[in-house]
Amino acid sequence: MRFRAWPLLYILPICAWAHADGPVDNTIEQVRPVPKPGIEVPAAVRQALVTEIDSLRGEISTLAAKPRSDVQAALPDIEVFVRAVADALQYNEFFAPEEFDKARALLAEARRRADHLLSAEGAPWTRQRGLVPRAYRSKIDGSIQPFGLVIPESYTFEGKDRYRLDVWFHGRGETLSELNFLHDRMTNAGTFTPKDTIVLHPYGRYCNAYKLAGEVDVDEAIAAVKRMYRIDEDRVSVRGFSMGGAAAWQIAVHQPNSWFAANPGAGFSETPRFLNVFQKETLNPPWYEKALWNLYDCDKWAGNIRMVPTVAYSGADDIQKQAADVMAEAVRPFGMELLHVIGPKTGHQYEPRAKAEVEARMDTLAEVGRKRVPQDVHFTTFTLRHNQSAWITIDALGEHWKAATINGGQNLVPFFSTTNVTAFTVNMPPGSAPLAPMEQGETSNPVMPVEIDHQEVLAPPPQSDRSWTASFHKDGDSWKLGPLPQDQLQKRHGLQGPIDDAFLDSFLFVTPTGTSPNPKFQAWCNAEQTRAVARWRTQFRGIAPQVKDLDLTEAQIAASNLILWGDPSSNEVLKKIADKLPFQWTGDEIVAGDQKFQASDHALILVFPNPLNPARYIVLNSGFTYREYDDLNNARQTPKLPDWAVIDLNTPPSSRWPGKVVGANFFDELWRWKPTPAAP
């Protein structure tokens, strides 16, 4: 396949912020839609596209019936093209006349691939070099999600060599539909194509700065590429520019020991300071939204840069240089100076000589590779969603959304210092554990002294292959050997809230078959459910799976987070579990912790472990919590509500809130109510 390698300036990042620009996008009452409405599709064009889509869907159905594993594995690579064009038609997402030709090109590629599989020729694109668009099926909603690859000419499909992988995050593109993304991945090699390197372009589920489900897309796309190609686990990097630079910052600090290097360019690295500078926006968030900024405010996680070599880039005249300046300030207390390559007299783009310097530094770091088992580990987090670096996993926190740190080292006696951590596990792979001096335990078995926060804890010694696994937990002020007791609900990785966290794994909307006795609530609930379904499609590019309450199966309860709509009168599932949830909800009253609300005028939003399956969530009456106003600037796209909230239905929903929030808080680490902070 022929492709063009763009010259030094990659057009998408340069235009990345053309629409998210200044005070015009700061008015909650006047929010333009993202994406914008498309253009009219001529009837003849529409009919021709629909005819080809229907024909291809027939071939896909024929292929889906074939039991061959290679056919089943290749089907998403065909379906993704058909879905891209069908969605552009269905959701009015043709934004320019030239996109009709792009649609034809995508369907032609789908036809070629389907014909190969139908004729038993296999899937030749899986052994193709150059530009190769591919896809995977997401665990979140079962949708087919696209990604693009640049496979180097040096790649050998029969060999044993493993290859460097650079993950490149695209810039903001409000018209970057799947159709436009896939066509770009068929024709554009991108900003960097290092020698002997596979470059992965994840879609990130559209225009969300690779946050929330967009961040999961990165993990799923990387996992797919590792199944498909021979990737060197110690030579994977994260890179991007503009919105993609923001993604590189956040994914680097969330998973610091996963990459041999990070290369963020421009973008933003936190929410409040960036919006003040770039958007001229005066922020006055409620306390819980400010706490949730800690999920994506990378300056708060800056200590993790110690675990991932970082090469930042900015144009000297680019307002978005602010992102790297903030991070440079944030890393200095940790004894580091940020390596910040600056293009002189340059705006929001790569300057040629600076680009060459960035590439040379990344090549050198790739030769060194990731230090898979570092001698020392330094890790900061605010949530158990991101709880692992190298050989340390944090299992429990003292309090979510406050900084938790752990520093560990491998001297003759392993030592750890912690802040706001109450349980952690050490897992050193074979050959990496220190051979520490032994003592005799109570049963005469050898034990190894471990120092934790200046306390000595005796633990089993390393195995003879020099592997070592041990868990520790806090009992009051004392550290003890062993995992945290599991005799009660506990916030843990993947089950720690807030509401938005339930949409990072398989979820299912459970719709009520009954009617609430409160008509005001019923109308609000219907509207919010409709809105949640529509917003999942526009912002995270999937169809929210749905089932009626009476049709919910045990298998679905086991496999998915349940998003329950309605109240105990209207939703049979909610009625079944209502007495097992930490609130009382009758026809007259909602009792939420230390507060009472009239049910006729209020709604409850909540995330909590599912009493029918405590390994999964239930969510009441909410989709992901950022709304239309936040779509206008990616720095705004952060969780807006904590673990629960009560909504006054007398205030209509807006582009910012689902109504007036009259009560909201997080649960504690045991999923219990906490007193609601007084209003400032």
TATA-V54112 format. One record per pair of residues at least 6 apart in sequence whose ideal C-beta (glycine too) atoms are under 6 Angstrom apart, sorted by the first residue. I is the first residue (numbers start at 1). J is the second residue. If there is no record, write none. Layout:
<<I,J> <I,J>>
This chain:
<<1,130> <1,131> <3,130> <3,131> <3,187> <3,189> <5,189> <8,352> <8,355> <9,349> <10,191> <12,170> <12,171> <12,173> <13,171> <13,241> <13,242> <14,349> <16,171> <16,172> <16,242> <16,243> <17,172> <19,174> <20,632> <20,633> <23,280> <25,632> <26,281> <28,629> <28,655> <28,656> <31,628> <31,629> <31,655> <34,174> <34,631> <35,174> <37,92> <38,92> <38,93> <38,94> <38,95> <39,94> <41,94> <45,100> <49,85> <49,103> <52,107> <53,82> <53,86> <56,82> <56,110> <59,114> <63,71> <63,117> <71,117> <74,123> <76,135> <76,136> <76,137> <76,144> <77,134> <77,135> <78,110> <78,113> <78,114> <79,144> <80,135> <80,144> <80,146> <81,106> <81,109> <81,110> <82,110> <83,144> <84,106> <84,178> <84,179> <84,182> <85,103> <85,106> <85,107> <88,94> <88,177> <88,179> <93,177> <95,175> <102,179> <102,183> <106,182> <116,124> <125,132> <127,157> <129,151> <129,153> <129,155> <131,186> <132,149> <132,151> <133,148> <133,182> <133,185> <133,186> <135,144> <135,146> <136,145> <136,220> <136,224> <137,144> <138,145> <138,220> <139,506> <140,213> <141,542> <141,545> <143,542> <146,178> <146,182> <146,203> <147,202> <147,203> <147,221> <148,185> <148,201> <150,189> <150,193> <150,199> <151,198> <152,196> <154,196> <162,230> <162,232> <163,198> <164,197> <164,232> <164,235> <164,366> <165,198> <165,231> <165,236> <166,197> <166,199> <166,237> <166,239> <167,200> <167,238> <168,190> <168,199> <168,201> <168,239> <169,210> <169,240> <169,244> <169,247> <169,248> <170,244> <171,241> <171,242> <171,243> <171,244> <172,207> <172,243> <174,207> <181,203> <185,201> <200,225> <202,217> <202,218> <202,221> <204,210> <204,214> <204,217> <205,213> <205,214> <205,217> <205,540> <205,541> <206,541> <208,214> <208,637> <209,243> <209,246> <209,247> <209,634> <210,218> <210,247> <211,637> <212,500> <213,540> <216,504> <234,369> <234,370> <234,372> <235,260> <235,366> <235,369> <236,259> <237,259> <237,260> <237,261> <238,248> <238,251> <238,252> <238,259> <238,262> <239,248> <239,263> <240,247> <240,248> <241,265> <241,266> <242,266> <242,267> <243,634> <245,264> <245,265> <245,266> <245,267> <246,267> <246,268> <248,262> <248,264> <249,264> <249,269> <249,298> <250,296> <250,298> <252,262> <252,308> <253,298> <253,301> <253,304> <254,386> <256,304> <256,307> <256,308> <256,389> <257,307> <257,389> <257,390> <259,308> <260,365> <260,366> <260,369> <260,370> <261,309> <261,362> <261,365> <262,308> <262,310> <263,311> <263,362> <264,312> <265,313> <266,314> <266,318> <266,320> <267,323> <268,274> <268,323> <268,635> <269,298> <269,323> <269,326> <269,327> <270,297> <270,299> <271,293> <271,635> <272,283> <274,635> <275,281> <275,635> <277,322> <279,633> <288,642> <288,664> <289,640> <291,401> <292,638> <292,639> <293,638> <294,300> <294,382> <294,401> <296,638> <299,326> <299,330> <301,380> <302,330> <302,331> <303,334> <303,378> <303,380> <304,380> <305,331> <306,334> <306,378> <307,389> <309,365> <311,339> <311,358> <311,361> <312,324> <312,338> <312,340> <313,341> <313,358> <314,321> <314,324> <314,342> <315,343> <315,346> <315,347> <316,342> <316,344> <316,346> <317,347> <318,347> <318,348> <324,340> <327,338> <328,338> <328,340> <331,338> <341,354> <341,357> <341,358> <343,351> <343,354> <373,432> <374,390> <375,410> <376,409> <377,389> <377,390> <377,392> <377,408> <378,407> <379,389> <379,406> <380,405> <381,387> <381,404> <382,401> <383,400> <384,492> <384,493> <384,496> <387,393> <387,394> <387,493> <391,426> <391,427> <391,428> <392,406> <392,408> <393,425> <394,421> <394,424> <395,423> <395,424> <395,425> <396,422> <396,423> <396,484> <397,404> <397,420> <398,420> <398,422> <402,420> <404,420> <404,421> <405,419> <406,418> <406,421> <407,417> <408,416> <409,415> <410,434> <412,436> <413,436> <413,449> <413,451> <414,450> <415,451> <416,452> <417,453> <418,453> <422,474> <423,473> <423,484> <424,472> <425,471> <426,470> <427,469> <428,468> <429,467> <430,465> <430,467> <431,466> <433,462> <433,466> <433,467> <433,468> <436,448> <438,446> <438,461> <439,447> <441,447> <446,461> <447,458> <448,459> <448,461> <449,456> <450,457> <450,459> <452,479> <455,479> <457,479> <457,481> <459,470> <459,481> <462,468> <471,482> <471,483> <472,479> <473,480> <473,484> <488,670> <489,609> <489,670> <489,671> <491,669> <495,609> <497,607> <497,643> <498,639> <498,642> <498,643> <499,607> <499,619> <499,622> <499,625> <499,641> <500,624> <500,625> <500,639> <502,561> <502,607> <502,617> <502,619> <503,624> <506,559> <506,560> <507,560> <507,561> <507,563> <508,545> <508,547> <508,556> <508,560> <508,562> <509,544> <509,546> <509,563> <510,547> <510,549> <510,552> <510,562> <510,564> <510,573> <511,546> <511,548> <511,565> <512,549> <512,565> <512,566> <512,570> <512,571> <513,548> <513,549> <513,550> <514,570> <515,570> <516,522> <516,567> <516,569> <516,570> <517,569> <517,587> <518,599> <518,600> <520,649> <521,603> <524,603> <524,649> <525,565> <525,566> <528,658> <529,565> <532,623> <533,544> <536,544> <549,571> <549,572> <549,573> <550,572> <552,573> <557,612> <557,613> <558,613> <561,616> <561,617> <562,618> <563,619> <564,571> <564,573> <564,574> <564,618> <564,620> <565,621> <568,574> <568,575> <568,578> <568,585> <577,611> <580,611> <581,608> <582,673> <583,592> <584,591> <588,599> <589,596> <589,599> <590,597> <590,599> <590,602> <590,604> <592,646> <592,663> <593,673> <595,663> <597,646> <601,649> <601,650> <602,646> <603,621> <603,647> <604,620> <604,646> <605,620> <605,621> <605,622> <605,645> <606,620> <606,644> <607,617> <607,619> <607,643> <608,618> <610,616> <610,618> <625,639> <625,640> <625,641> <626,637> <626,640> <627,655> <627,656> <628,655> <629,655> <629,656> <630,636> <630,637> <642,664> <642,665> <642,666> <643,666> <643,667> <645,661> <645,664> <646,662> <646,663> <647,658> <647,659> <648,659> <648,660> <648,662> <649,659> <651,659> <651,660> <653,659> <663,676> <665,674> <665,676> <668,674>>
